[in-house]
Amino acid sequence: MQPLKAQVRNRRLLLDAPTDLPDGDVYLQLVDGIVSIDGDGLDDEQRAQLHRELEASIAEADAGQTEDFAKVLAELRQRL
């Protein structure tokens, strides 16, 4: 599936793409994420910090320093 491009106007996503779908029908399109063409909103220092944190996290995972997600999630749910 080709990515769809939309613009934000008045806090709404506007999609301009041709379709054979009938007018008035409502469709739900699930997306994995939204990518901004204009960038990620980070300045150079913030982006460098993000990359350092990601590299450190990958190194921890490579060293086996990870937590079981199900266990962490169960612990968080107990706090509610």
mmCIF file of the N, C-alpha and C atoms, coordinates in Angstrom:
data_MODEL
# 
_entry.id   MODEL 
# 
loop_
_atom_site.group_PDB 
_atom_site.id 
_atom_site.type_symbol 
_atom_site.label_atom_id 
_atom_site.label_alt_id 
_atom_site.label_comp_id 
_atom_site.label_asym_id 
_atom_site.label_entity_id 
_atom_site.label_seq_id 
_atom_site.pdbx_PDB_ins_code 
_atom_site.Cartn_x 
_atom_site.Cartn_y 
_atom_site.Cartn_z 
_atom_site.occupancy 
_atom_site.B_iso_or_equiv 
_atom_site.pdbx_formal_charge 
_atom_site.auth_seq_id 
_atom_site.auth_comp_id 
_atom_site.auth_asym_id 
_atom_site.auth_atom_id 
_atom_site.pdbx_PDB_model_num 
ATOM 1   N N  . MET A 1 1  ? 0.837   -1.181 0.000  1.00 0.00 ? 1  MET A N  1 
ATOM 2   C CA . MET A 1 1  ? 0.000   0.000  0.000  1.00 0.00 ? 1  MET A CA 1 
ATOM 3   C C  . MET A 1 1  ? 0.880   1.241  0.000  1.00 0.00 ? 1  MET A C  1 
ATOM 4   N N  . GLN A 1 2  ? 0.524   2.178  -0.824 1.00 0.00 ? 2  GLN A N  1 
ATOM 5   C CA . GLN A 1 2  ? 1.276   3.427  -0.909 1.00 0.00 ? 2  GLN A CA 1 
ATOM 6   C C  . GLN A 1 2  ? 0.937   4.318  0.281  1.00 0.00 ? 2  GLN A C  1 
ATOM 7   N N  . PRO A 1 3  ? 1.925   5.054  0.800  1.00 0.00 ? 3  PRO A N  1 
ATOM 8   C CA . PRO A 1 3  ? 1.619   5.982  1.888  1.00 0.00 ? 3  PRO A CA 1 
ATOM 9   C C  . PRO A 1 3  ? 0.701   7.092  1.384  1.00 0.00 ? 3  PRO A C  1 
ATOM 10  N N  . LEU A 1 4  ? -0.127  7.590  2.266  1.00 0.00 ? 4  LEU A N  1 
ATOM 11  C CA . LEU A 1 4  ? -1.037  8.673  1.932  1.00 0.00 ? 4  LEU A CA 1 
ATOM 12  C C  . LEU A 1 4  ? -0.495  9.970  2.514  1.00 0.00 ? 4  LEU A C  1 
ATOM 13  N N  . LYS A 1 5  ? -0.680  11.050 1.788  1.00 0.00 ? 5  LYS A N  1 
ATOM 14  C CA . LYS A 1 5  ? -0.193  12.353 2.232  1.00 0.00 ? 5  LYS A CA 1 
ATOM 15  C C  . LYS A 1 5  ? -1.398  13.209 2.611  1.00 0.00 ? 5  LYS A C  1 
ATOM 16  N N  . ALA A 1 6  ? -1.336  13.784 3.800  1.00 0.00 ? 6  ALA A N  1 
ATOM 17  C CA . ALA A 1 6  ? -2.418  14.632 4.281  1.00 0.00 ? 6  ALA A CA 1 
ATOM 18  C C  . ALA A 1 6  ? -1.837  15.925 4.818  1.00 0.00 ? 6  ALA A C  1 
ATOM 19  N N  . GLN A 1 7  ? -2.648  16.969 4.805  1.00 0.00 ? 7  GLN A N  1 
ATOM 20  C CA . GLN A 1 7  ? -2.267  18.254 5.379  1.00 0.00 ? 7  GLN A CA 1 
ATOM 21  C C  . GLN A 1 7  ? -3.104  18.487 6.630  1.00 0.00 ? 7  GLN A C  1 
ATOM 22  N N  . VAL A 1 8  ? -2.554  19.261 7.558  1.00 0.00 ? 8  VAL A N  1 
ATOM 23  C CA . VAL A 1 8  ? -3.299  19.631 8.755  1.00 0.00 ? 8  VAL A CA 1 
ATOM 24  C C  . VAL A 1 8  ? -3.862  21.021 8.533  1.00 0.00 ? 8  VAL A C  1 
ATOM 25  N N  . ARG A 1 9  ? -5.187  21.118 8.654  1.00 0.00 ? 9  ARG A N  1 
ATOM 26  C CA . ARG A 1 9  ? -5.874  22.406 8.546  1.00 0.00 ? 9  ARG A CA 1 
ATOM 27  C C  . ARG A 1 9  ? -6.909  22.471 9.654  1.00 0.00 ? 9  ARG A C  1 
ATOM 28  N N  . ASN A 1 10 ? -6.860  23.534 10.434 1.00 0.00 ? 10 ASN A N  1 
ATOM 29  C CA . ASN A 1 10 ? -7.794  23.700 11.552 1.00 0.00 ? 10 ASN A CA 1 
ATOM 30  C C  . ASN A 1 10 ? -7.803  22.468 12.450 1.00 0.00 ? 10 ASN A C  1 
ATOM 31  N N  . ARG A 1 11 ? -6.600  21.933 12.725 1.00 0.00 ? 11 ARG A N  1 
ATOM 32  C CA . ARG A 1 11 ? -6.420  20.774 13.614 1.00 0.00 ? 11 ARG A CA 1 
ATOM 33  C C  . ARG A 1 11 ? -7.104  19.517 13.082 1.00 0.00 ? 11 ARG A C  1 
ATOM 34  N N  . ARG A 1 12 ? -7.259  19.426 11.763 1.00 0.00 ? 12 ARG A N  1 
ATOM 35  C CA . ARG A 1 12 ? -7.847  18.242 11.135 1.00 0.00 ? 12 ARG A CA 1 
ATOM 36  C C  . ARG A 1 12 ? -6.929  17.787 10.006 1.00 0.00 ? 12 ARG A C  1 
ATOM 37  N N  . LEU A 1 13 ? -6.861  16.464 9.834  1.00 0.00 ? 13 LEU A N  1 
ATOM 38  C CA . LEU A 1 13 ? -6.092  15.921 8.720  1.00 0.00 ? 13 LEU A CA 1 
ATOM 39  C C  . LEU A 1 13 ? -6.956  15.934 7.469  1.00 0.00 ? 13 LEU A C  1 
ATOM 40  N N  . LEU A 1 14 ? -6.444  16.540 6.412  1.00 0.00 ? 14 LEU A N  1 
ATOM 41  C CA . LEU A 1 14 ? -7.147  16.580 5.142  1.00 0.00 ? 14 LEU A CA 1 
ATOM 42  C C  . LEU A 1 14 ? -6.387  15.730 4.139  1.00 0.00 ? 14 LEU A C  1 
ATOM 43  N N  . LEU A 1 15 ? -7.057  14.741 3.617  1.00 0.00 ? 15 LEU A N  1 
ATOM 44  C CA . LEU A 1 15 ? -6.453  13.811 2.675  1.00 0.00 ? 15 LEU A CA 1 
ATOM 45  C C  . LEU A 1 15 ? -7.025  14.081 1.295  1.00 0.00 ? 15 LEU A C  1 
ATOM 46  N N  . ASP A 1 16 ? -6.157  14.272 0.323  1.00 0.00 ? 16 ASP A N  1 
ATOM 47  C CA . ASP A 1 16 ? -6.605  14.484 -1.047 1.00 0.00 ? 16 ASP A CA 1 
ATOM 48  C C  . ASP A 1 16 ? -6.033  13.353 -1.889 1.00 0.00 ? 16 ASP A C  1 
ATOM 49  N N  . ALA A 1 17 ? -6.825  12.306 -2.062 1.00 0.00 ? 17 ALA A N  1 
ATOM 50  C CA . ALA A 1 17 ? -6.380  11.146 -2.824 1.00 0.00 ? 17 ALA A CA 1 
ATOM 51  C C  . ALA A 1 17 ? -7.566  10.604 -3.615 1.00 0.00 ? 17 ALA A C  1 
ATOM 52  N N  . PRO A 1 18 ? -7.365  10.280 -4.885 1.00 0.00 ? 18 PRO A N  1 
ATOM 53  C CA . PRO A 1 18 ? -8.466  9.740  -5.675 1.00 0.00 ? 18 PRO A CA 1 
ATOM 54  C C  . PRO A 1 18 ? -8.903  8.376  -5.148 1.00 0.00 ? 18 PRO A C  1 
ATOM 55  N N  . THR A 1 19 ? -10.192 8.098  -5.273 1.00 0.00 ? 19 THR A N  1 
ATOM 56  C CA . THR A 1 19 ? -10.722 6.824  -4.811 1.00 0.00 ? 19 THR A CA 1 
ATOM 57  C C  . THR A 1 19 ? -11.959 6.449  -5.622 1.00 0.00 ? 19 THR A C  1 
ATOM 58  N N  . ASP A 1 20 ? -12.261 5.178  -5.633 1.00 0.00 ? 20 ASP A N  1 
ATOM 59  C CA . ASP A 1 20 ? -13.478 4.685  -6.270 1.00 0.00 ? 20 ASP A CA 1 
ATOM 60  C C  . ASP A 1 20 ? -14.581 4.457  -5.237 1.00 0.00 ? 20 ASP A C  1 
ATOM 61  N N  . LEU A 1 21 ? -14.334 4.830  -3.981 1.00 0.00 ? 21 LEU A N  1 
ATOM 62  C CA . LEU A 1 21 ? -15.300 4.629  -2.915 1.00 0.00 ? 21 LEU A CA 1 
ATOM 63  C C  . LEU A 1 21 ? -16.464 5.605  -3.064 1.00 0.00 ? 21 LEU A C  1 
ATOM 64  N N  . PRO A 1 22 ? -17.665 5.184  -2.686 1.00 0.00 ? 22 PRO A N  1 
ATOM 65  C CA . PRO A 1 22 ? -18.831 6.072  -2.827 1.00 0.00 ? 22 PRO A CA 1 
ATOM 66  C C  . PRO A 1 22 ? -18.804 7.225  -1.828 1.00 0.00 ? 22 PRO A C  1 
ATOM 67  N N  . ASP A 1 23 ? -19.327 8.377  -2.240 1.00 0.00 ? 23 ASP A N  1 
ATOM 68  C CA . ASP A 1 23 ? -19.411 9.547  -1.369 1.00 0.00 ? 23 ASP A CA 1 
ATOM 69  C C  . ASP A 1 23 ? -20.272 9.239  -0.160 1.00 0.00 ? 23 ASP A C  1 
ATOM 70  N N  . GLY A 1 24 ? -19.860 9.761  0.985  1.00 0.00 ? 24 GLY A N  1 
ATOM 71  C CA . GLY A 1 24 ? -20.645 9.630  2.198  1.00 0.00 ? 24 GLY A CA 1 
ATOM 72  C C  . GLY A 1 24 ? -20.291 8.429  3.046  1.00 0.00 ? 24 GLY A C  1 
ATOM 73  N N  . ASP A 1 25 ? -19.624 7.432  2.485  1.00 0.00 ? 25 ASP A N  1 
ATOM 74  C CA . ASP A 1 25 ? -19.235 6.275  3.281  1.00 0.00 ? 25 ASP A CA 1 
ATOM 75  C C  . ASP A 1 25 ? -18.108 6.671  4.234  1.00 0.00 ? 25 ASP A C  1 
ATOM 76  N N  . VAL A 1 26 ? -18.037 6.002  5.367  1.00 0.00 ? 26 VAL A N  1 
ATOM 77  C CA . VAL A 1 26 ? -17.014 6.270  6.370  1.00 0.00 ? 26 VAL A CA 1 
ATOM 78  C C  . VAL A 1 26 ? -16.089 5.062  6.441  1.00 0.00 ? 26 VAL A C  1 
ATOM 79  N N  . TYR A 1 27 ? -14.786 5.308  6.405  1.00 0.00 ? 27 TYR A N  1 
ATOM 80  C CA . TYR A 1 27 ? -13.793 4.245  6.457  1.00 0.00 ? 27 TYR A CA 1 
ATOM 81  C C  . TYR A 1 27 ? -12.777 4.578  7.536  1.00 0.00 ? 27 TYR A C  1 
ATOM 82  N N  . LEU A 1 28 ? -12.309 3.543  8.199  1.00 0.00 ? 28 LEU A N  1 
ATOM 83  C CA . LEU A 1 28 ? -11.278 3.695  9.215  1.00 0.00 ? 28 LEU A CA 1 
ATOM 84  C C  . LEU A 1 28 ? -9.968  3.193  8.637  1.00 0.00 ? 28 LEU A C  1 
ATOM 85  N N  . GLN A 1 29 ? -8.964  4.040  8.599  1.00 0.00 ? 29 GLN A N  1 
ATOM 86  C CA . GLN A 1 29 ? -7.642  3.664  8.091  1.00 0.00 ? 29 GLN A CA 1 
ATOM 87  C C  . GLN A 1 29 ? -6.681  3.639  9.266  1.00 0.00 ? 29 GLN A C  1 
ATOM 88  N N  . LEU A 1 30 ? -6.203  2.465  9.611  1.00 0.00 ? 30 LEU A N  1 
ATOM 89  C CA . LEU A 1 30 ? -5.243  2.336  10.698 1.00 0.00 ? 30 LEU A CA 1 
ATOM 90  C C  . LEU A 1 30 ? -3.855  2.662  10.171 1.00 0.00 ? 30 LEU A C  1 
ATOM 91  N N  . VAL A 1 31 ? -3.100  3.409  10.951 1.00 0.00 ? 31 VAL A N  1 
ATOM 92  C CA . VAL A 1 31 ? -1.739  3.773  10.561 1.00 0.00 ? 31 VAL A CA 1 
ATOM 93  C C  . VAL A 1 31 ? -0.778  3.378  11.661 1.00 0.00 ? 31 VAL A C  1 
ATOM 94  N N  . ASP A 1 32 ? 0.441   3.042  11.268 1.00 0.00 ? 32 ASP A N  1 
ATOM 95  C CA . ASP A 1 32 ? 1.468   2.691  12.244 1.00 0.00 ? 32 ASP A CA 1 
ATOM 96  C C  . ASP A 1 32 ? 2.098   3.937  12.854 1.00 0.00 ? 32 ASP A C  1 
ATOM 97  N N  . GLY A 1 33 ? 2.045   5.020  12.162 1.00 0.00 ? 33 GLY A N  1 
ATOM 98  C CA . GLY A 1 33 ? 2.646   6.246  12.661 1.00 0.00 ? 33 GLY A CA 1 
ATOM 99  C C  . GLY A 1 33 ? 2.485   7.351  11.650 1.00 0.00 ? 33 GLY A C  1 
ATOM 100 N N  . ILE A 1 34 ? 2.733   8.554  12.077 1.00 0.00 ? 34 ILE A N  1 
ATOM 101 C CA . ILE A 1 34 ? 2.648   9.703  11.194 1.00 0.00 ? 34 ILE A CA 1 
ATOM 102 C C  . ILE A 1 34 ? 4.038   10.308 11.099 1.00 0.00 ? 34 ILE A C  1 
ATOM 103 N N  . VAL A 1 35 ? 4.472   10.544 9.883  1.00 0.00 ? 35 VAL A N  1 
ATOM 104 C CA . VAL A 1 35 ? 5.790   11.120 9.634  1.00 0.00 ? 35 VAL A CA 1 
ATOM 105 C C  . VAL A 1 35 ? 5.593   12.528 9.103  1.00 0.00 ? 35 VAL A C  1 
ATOM 106 N N  . SER A 1 36 ? 6.258   13.458 9.709  1.00 0.00 ? 36 SER A N  1 
ATOM 107 C CA . SER A 1 36 ? 6.182   14.836 9.258  1.00 0.00 ? 36 SER A CA 1 
ATOM 108 C C  . SER A 1 36 ? 7.221   15.077 8.176  1.00 0.00 ? 36 SER A C  1 
ATOM 109 N N  . ILE A 1 37 ? 6.786   15.616 7.070  1.00 0.00 ? 37 ILE A N  1 
ATOM 110 C CA . ILE A 1 37 ? 7.714   15.965 5.991  1.00 0.00 ? 37 ILE A CA 1 
ATOM 111 C C  . ILE A 1 37 ? 8.615   17.108 6.433  1.00 0.00 ? 37 ILE A C  1 
ATOM 112 N N  . ASP A 1 38 ? 8.087   17.943 7.329  1.00 0.00 ? 38 ASP A N  1 
ATOM 113 C CA . ASP A 1 38 ? 8.826   19.119 7.776  1.00 0.00 ? 38 ASP A CA 1 
ATOM 114 C C  . ASP A 1 38 ? 9.833   18.817 8.873  1.00 0.00 ? 38 ASP A C  1 
ATOM 115 N N  . GLY A 1 39 ? 9.980   17.559 9.268  1.00 0.00 ? 39 GLY A N  1 
ATOM 116 C CA . GLY A 1 39 ? 10.962  17.207 10.272 1.00 0.00 ? 39 GLY A CA 1 
ATOM 117 C C  . GLY A 1 39 ? 10.322  16.640 11.526 1.00 0.00 ? 39 GLY A C  1 
ATOM 118 N N  . ASP A 1 40 ? 11.158  16.366 12.521 1.00 0.00 ? 40 ASP A N  1 
ATOM 119 C CA . ASP A 1 40 ? 10.693  15.711 13.735 1.00 0.00 ? 40 ASP A CA 1 
ATOM 120 C C  . ASP A 1 40 ? 10.459  16.677 14.890 1.00 0.00 ? 40 ASP A C  1 
ATOM 121 N N  . GLY A 1 41 ? 10.688  17.951 14.681 1.00 0.00 ? 41 GLY A N  1 
ATOM 122 C CA . GLY A 1 41 ? 10.460  18.926 15.731 1.00 0.00 ? 41 GLY A CA 1 
ATOM 123 C C  . GLY A 1 41 ? 11.604  19.041 16.726 1.00 0.00 ? 41 GLY A C  1 
ATOM 124 N N  . LEU A 1 42 ? 12.680  18.303 16.514 1.00 0.00 ? 42 LEU A N  1 
ATOM 125 C CA . LEU A 1 42 ? 13.830  18.356 17.419 1.00 0.00 ? 42 LEU A CA 1 
ATOM 126 C C  . LEU A 1 42 ? 14.896  19.278 16.855 1.00 0.00 ? 42 LEU A C  1 
ATOM 127 N N  . ASP A 1 43 ? 15.599  19.969 17.758 1.00 0.00 ? 43 ASP A N  1 
ATOM 128 C CA . ASP A 1 43 ? 16.755  20.728 17.285 1.00 0.00 ? 43 ASP A CA 1 
ATOM 129 C C  . ASP A 1 43 ? 17.954  19.777 17.243 1.00 0.00 ? 43 ASP A C  1 
ATOM 130 N N  . ASP A 1 44 ? 19.080  20.254 16.763 1.00 0.00 ? 44 ASP A N  1 
ATOM 131 C CA . ASP A 1 44 ? 20.256  19.386 16.585 1.00 0.00 ? 44 ASP A CA 1 
ATOM 132 C C  . ASP A 1 44 ? 20.704  18.753 17.899 1.00 0.00 ? 44 ASP A C  1 
ATOM 133 N N  . GLU A 1 45 ? 20.687  19.522 18.997 1.00 0.00 ? 45 GLU A N  1 
ATOM 134 C CA . GLU A 1 45 ? 21.122  18.997 20.284 1.00 0.00 ? 45 GLU A CA 1 
ATOM 135 C C  . GLU A 1 45 ? 20.146  17.921 20.800 1.00 0.00 ? 45 GLU A C  1 
ATOM 136 N N  . GLN A 1 46 ? 18.852  18.178 20.657 1.00 0.00 ? 46 GLN A N  1 
ATOM 137 C CA . GLN A 1 46 ? 17.856  17.193 21.080 1.00 0.00 ? 46 GLN A CA 1 
ATOM 138 C C  . GLN A 1 46 ? 17.967  15.901 20.265 1.00 0.00 ? 46 GLN A C  1 
ATOM 139 N N  . ARG A 1 47 ? 18.170  16.038 18.955 1.00 0.00 ? 47 ARG A N  1 
ATOM 140 C CA . ARG A 1 47 ? 18.305  14.866 18.096 1.00 0.00 ? 47 ARG A CA 1 
ATOM 141 C C  . ARG A 1 47 ? 19.556  14.069 18.450 1.00 0.00 ? 47 ARG A C  1 
ATOM 142 N N  . ALA A 1 48 ? 20.661  14.766 18.743 1.00 0.00 ? 48 ALA A N  1 
ATOM 143 C CA . ALA A 1 48 ? 21.894  14.087 19.139 1.00 0.00 ? 48 ALA A CA 1 
ATOM 144 C C  . ALA A 1 48 ? 21.692  13.341 20.452 1.00 0.00 ? 48 ALA A C  1 
ATOM 145 N N  . GLN A 1 49 ? 20.980  13.960 21.410 1.00 0.00 ? 49 GLN A N  1 
ATOM 146 C CA . GLN A 1 49 ? 20.688  13.298 22.684 1.00 0.00 ? 49 GLN A CA 1 
ATOM 147 C C  . GLN A 1 49 ? 19.823  12.057 22.460 1.00 0.00 ? 49 GLN A C  1 
ATOM 148 N N  . LEU A 1 50 ? 18.821  12.179 21.601 1.00 0.00 ? 50 LEU A N  1 
ATOM 149 C CA . LEU A 1 50 ? 17.969  11.030 21.283 1.00 0.00 ? 50 LEU A CA 1 
ATOM 150 C C  . LEU A 1 50 ? 18.799  9.886  20.713 1.00 0.00 ? 50 LEU A C  1 
ATOM 151 N N  . HIS A 1 51 ? 19.701  10.188 19.801 1.00 0.00 ? 51 HIS A N  1 
ATOM 152 C CA . HIS A 1 51 ? 20.547  9.153  19.201 1.00 0.00 ? 51 HIS A CA 1 
ATOM 153 C C  . HIS A 1 51 ? 21.463  8.508  20.236 1.00 0.00 ? 51 HIS A C  1 
ATOM 154 N N  . ARG A 1 52 ? 21.994  9.326  21.153 1.00 0.00 ? 52 ARG A N  1 
ATOM 155 C CA . ARG A 1 52 ? 22.829  8.758  22.219 1.00 0.00 ? 52 ARG A CA 1 
ATOM 156 C C  . ARG A 1 52 ? 22.021  7.801  23.097 1.00 0.00 ? 52 ARG A C  1 
ATOM 157 N N  . GLU A 1 53 ? 20.815  8.203  23.443 1.00 0.00 ? 53 GLU A N  1 
ATOM 158 C CA . GLU A 1 53 ? 19.949  7.355  24.272 1.00 0.00 ? 53 GLU A CA 1 
ATOM 159 C C  . GLU A 1 53 ? 19.577  6.066  23.550 1.00 0.00 ? 53 GLU A C  1 
ATOM 160 N N  . LEU A 1 54 ? 19.288  6.162  22.265 1.00 0.00 ? 54 LEU A N  1 
ATOM 161 C CA . LEU A 1 54 ? 18.965  4.967  21.488 1.00 0.00 ? 54 LEU A CA 1 
ATOM 162 C C  . LEU A 1 54 ? 20.161  4.024  21.406 1.00 0.00 ? 54 LEU A C  1 
ATOM 163 N N  . GLU A 1 55 ? 21.348  4.574  21.182 1.00 0.00 ? 55 GLU A N  1 
ATOM 164 C CA . GLU A 1 55 ? 22.560  3.744  21.122 1.00 0.00 ? 55 GLU A CA 1 
ATOM 165 C C  . GLU A 1 55 ? 22.815  3.061  22.464 1.00 0.00 ? 55 GLU A C  1 
ATOM 166 N N  . ALA A 1 56 ? 22.611  3.792  23.570 1.00 0.00 ? 56 ALA A N  1 
ATOM 167 C CA . ALA A 1 56 ? 22.804  3.202  24.898 1.00 0.00 ? 56 ALA A CA 1 
ATOM 168 C C  . ALA A 1 56 ? 21.780  2.096  25.144 1.00 0.00 ? 56 ALA A C  1 
ATOM 169 N N  . SER A 1 57 ? 20.559  2.311  24.717 1.00 0.00 ? 57 SER A N  1 
ATOM 170 C CA . SER A 1 57 ? 19.510  1.311  24.890 1.00 0.00 ? 57 SER A CA 1 
ATOM 171 C C  . SER A 1 57 ? 19.809  0.051  24.087 1.00 0.00 ? 57 SER A C  1 
ATOM 172 N N  . ILE A 1 58 ? 20.282  0.225  22.870 1.00 0.00 ? 58 ILE A N  1 
ATOM 173 C CA . ILE A 1 58 ? 20.639  -0.929 22.033 1.00 0.00 ? 58 ILE A CA 1 
ATOM 174 C C  . ILE A 1 58 ? 21.795  -1.695 22.663 1.00 0.00 ? 58 ILE A C  1 
ATOM 175 N N  . ALA A 1 59 ? 22.772  -0.980 23.203 1.00 0.00 ? 59 ALA A N  1 
ATOM 176 C CA . ALA A 1 59 ? 23.909  -1.628 23.864 1.00 0.00 ? 59 ALA A CA 1 
ATOM 177 C C  . ALA A 1 59 ? 23.438  -2.429 25.077 1.00 0.00 ? 59 ALA A C  1 
ATOM 178 N N  . GLU A 1 60 ? 22.509  -1.879 25.862 1.00 0.00 ? 60 GLU A N  1 
ATOM 179 C CA . GLU A 1 60 ? 21.967  -2.610 27.011 1.00 0.00 ? 60 GLU A CA 1 
ATOM 180 C C  . GLU A 1 60 ? 21.253  -3.883 26.558 1.00 0.00 ? 60 GLU A C  1 
ATOM 181 N N  . ALA A 1 61 ? 20.470  -3.783 25.506 1.00 0.00 ? 61 ALA A N  1 
ATOM 182 C CA . ALA A 1 61 ? 19.760  -4.961 25.001 1.00 0.00 ? 61 ALA A CA 1 
ATOM 183 C C  . ALA A 1 61 ? 20.748  -6.009 24.500 1.00 0.00 ? 61 ALA A C  1 
ATOM 184 N N  . ASP A 1 62 ? 21.785  -5.564 23.797 1.00 0.00 ? 62 ASP A N  1 
ATOM 185 C CA . ASP A 1 62 ? 22.809  -6.499 23.302 1.00 0.00 ? 62 ASP A CA 1 
ATOM 186 C C  . ASP A 1 62 ? 23.523  -7.201 24.454 1.00 0.00 ? 62 ASP A C  1 
ATOM 187 N N  . ALA A 1 63 ? 23.639  -6.511 25.593 1.00 0.00 ? 63 ALA A N  1 
ATOM 188 C CA . ALA A 1 63 ? 24.308  -7.082 26.771 1.00 0.00 ? 63 ALA A CA 1 
ATOM 189 C C  . ALA A 1 63 ? 23.354  -7.915 27.620 1.00 0.00 ? 63 ALA A C  1 
ATOM 190 N N  . GLY A 1 64 ? 22.105  -8.038 27.171 1.00 0.00 ? 64 GLY A N  1 
ATOM 191 C CA . GLY A 1 64 ? 21.141  -8.838 27.905 1.00 0.00 ? 64 GLY A CA 1 
ATOM 192 C C  . GLY A 1 64 ? 20.508  -8.118 29.081 1.00 0.00 ? 64 GLY A C  1 
ATOM 193 N N  . GLN A 1 65 ? 20.691  -6.815 29.148 1.00 0.00 ? 65 GLN A N  1 
ATOM 194 C CA . GLN A 1 65 ? 20.140  -6.031 30.256 1.00 0.00 ? 65 GLN A CA 1 
ATOM 195 C C  . GLN A 1 65 ? 18.736  -5.548 29.883 1.00 0.00 ? 65 GLN A C  1 
ATOM 196 N N  . THR A 1 66 ? 17.809  -6.494 29.860 1.00 0.00 ? 66 THR A N  1 
ATOM 197 C CA . THR A 1 66 ? 16.444  -6.173 29.476 1.00 0.00 ? 66 THR A CA 1 
ATOM 198 C C  . THR A 1 66 ? 15.475  -6.625 30.557 1.00 0.00 ? 66 THR A C  1 
ATOM 199 N N  . GLU A 1 67 ? 14.260  -6.163 30.472 1.00 0.00 ? 67 GLU A N  1 
ATOM 200 C CA . GLU A 1 67 ? 13.196  -6.553 31.391 1.00 0.00 ? 67 GLU A CA 1 
ATOM 201 C C  . GLU A 1 67 ? 12.107  -7.257 30.574 1.00 0.00 ? 67 GLU A C  1 
ATOM 202 N N  . ASP A 1 68 ? 11.460  -8.227 31.184 1.00 0.00 ? 68 ASP A N  1 
ATOM 203 C CA . ASP A 1 68 ? 10.347  -8.899 30.544 1.00 0.00 ? 68 ASP A CA 1 
ATOM 204 C C  . ASP A 1 68 ? 9.157   -7.939 30.515 1.00 0.00 ? 68 ASP A C  1 
ATOM 205 N N  . PHE A 1 69 ? 8.666   -7.635 29.325 1.00 0.00 ? 69 PHE A N  1 
ATOM 206 C CA . PHE A 1 69 ? 7.606   -6.638 29.175 1.00 0.00 ? 69 PHE A CA 1 
ATOM 207 C C  . PHE A 1 69 ? 6.346   -7.037 29.924 1.00 0.00 ? 69 PHE A C  1 
ATOM 208 N N  . ALA A 1 70 ? 5.968   -8.300 29.861 1.00 0.00 ? 70 ALA A N  1 
ATOM 209 C CA . ALA A 1 70 ? 4.759   -8.752 30.548 1.00 0.00 ? 70 ALA A CA 1 
ATOM 210 C C  . ALA A 1 70 ? 4.871   -8.524 32.051 1.00 0.00 ? 70 ALA A C  1 
ATOM 211 N N  . LYS A 1 71 ? 6.062   -8.745 32.599 1.00 0.00 ? 71 LYS A N  1 
ATOM 212 C CA . LYS A 1 71 ? 6.278   -8.542 34.035 1.00 0.00 ? 71 LYS A CA 1 
ATOM 213 C C  . LYS A 1 71 ? 6.182   -7.060 34.394 1.00 0.00 ? 71 LYS A C  1 
ATOM 214 N N  . VAL A 1 72 ? 6.802   -6.222 33.600 1.00 0.00 ? 72 VAL A N  1 
ATOM 215 C CA . VAL A 1 72 ? 6.757   -4.775 33.846 1.00 0.00 ? 72 VAL A CA 1 
ATOM 216 C C  . VAL A 1 72 ? 5.318   -4.276 33.745 1.00 0.00 ? 72 VAL A C  1 
ATOM 217 N N  . LEU A 1 73 ? 4.600   -4.725 32.735 1.00 0.00 ? 73 LEU A N  1 
ATOM 218 C CA . LEU A 1 73 ? 3.220   -4.307 32.554 1.00 0.00 ? 73 LEU A CA 1 
ATOM 219 C C  . LEU A 1 73 ? 2.356   -4.755 33.730 1.00 0.00 ? 73 LEU A C  1 
ATOM 220 N N  . ALA A 1 74 ? 2.546   -5.975 34.203 1.00 0.00 ? 74 ALA A N  1 
ATOM 221 C CA . ALA A 1 74 ? 1.790   -6.472 35.358 1.00 0.00 ? 74 ALA A CA 1 
ATOM 222 C C  . ALA A 1 74 ? 2.077   -5.632 36.591 1.00 0.00 ? 74 ALA A C  1 
ATOM 223 N N  . GLU A 1 75 ? 3.338   -5.260 36.793 1.00 0.00 ? 75 GLU A N  1 
ATOM 224 C CA . GLU A 1 75 ? 3.696   -4.422 37.943 1.00 0.00 ? 75 GLU A CA 1 
ATOM 225 C C  . GLU A 1 75 ? 3.047   -3.043 37.850 1.00 0.00 ? 75 GLU A C  1 
ATOM 226 N N  . LEU A 1 76 ? 3.017   -2.484 36.665 1.00 0.00 ? 76 LEU A N  1 
ATOM 227 C CA . LEU A 1 76 ? 2.386   -1.170 36.478 1.00 0.00 ? 76 LEU A CA 1 
ATOM 228 C C  . LEU A 1 76 ? 0.886   -1.248 36.721 1.00 0.00 ? 76 LEU A C  1 
ATOM 229 N N  . ARG A 1 77 ? 0.273   -2.314 36.263 1.00 0.00 ? 77 ARG A N  1 
ATOM 230 C CA . ARG A 1 77 ? -1.175  -2.465 36.465 1.00 0.00 ? 77 ARG A CA 1 
ATOM 231 C C  . ARG A 1 77 ? -1.525  -2.604 37.947 1.00 0.00 ? 77 ARG A C  1 
ATOM 232 N N  . GLN A 1 78 ? -0.620  -3.189 38.738 1.00 0.00 ? 78 GLN A N  1 
ATOM 233 C CA . GLN A 1 78 ? -0.873  -3.329 40.181 1.00 0.00 ? 78 GLN A CA 1 
ATOM 234 C C  . GLN A 1 78 ? -0.899  -1.969 40.867 1.00 0.00 ? 78 GLN A C  1 
ATOM 235 N N  . ARG A 1 79 ? -0.206  -1.014 40.299 1.00 0.00 ? 79 ARG A N  1 
ATOM 236 C CA . ARG A 1 79 ? -0.139  0.328  40.905 1.00 0.00 ? 79 ARG A CA 1 
ATOM 237 C C  . ARG A 1 79 ? -1.423  1.127  40.705 1.00 0.00 ? 79 ARG A C  1 
ATOM 238 N N  . LEU A 1 80 ? -2.244  0.719  39.755 1.00 0.00 ? 80 LEU A N  1 
ATOM 239 C CA . LEU A 1 80 ? -3.467  1.482  39.452 1.00 0.00 ? 80 LEU A CA 1 
ATOM 240 C C  . LEU A 1 80 ? -4.521  1.307  40.510 1.00 0.00 ? 80 LEU A C  1 
# 
